[in-house]
Amino acid sequence: MNIDERIERLTERHEALAQSMELLVALHRENEIRFDKRFAQNEDRMAQMMDAINRLAHVAEIHERRIEDLEG
């Protein structure tokens, strides 16, 4: 194998690596977008759950006061 053939092989490998890197970058960007979307959805769900828990705690406090009043 002469120098020109070696250079040609290296050039082909370099191009293949460059294409692989471009693909990886594109996939990474897509994954970031999906992650950000899911993270935002999870934040919304967490806020809804916290609101529901707070409302349940309020109802529990009211029931506890009623029981205490009945016992007192």
Contacts in CASP RR format, 6 or more apart in sequence:
PFRMAT RR
TARGET T0000
AUTHOR 0000-0000-0000
METHOD contacts of the structure
MODEL  1
MNIDERIERLTERHEALAQSMELLVALHRENEIRFDKRFAQNEDRMAQMM
DAINRLAHVAEIHERRIEDLEG
1 9 0 8 1.000
END
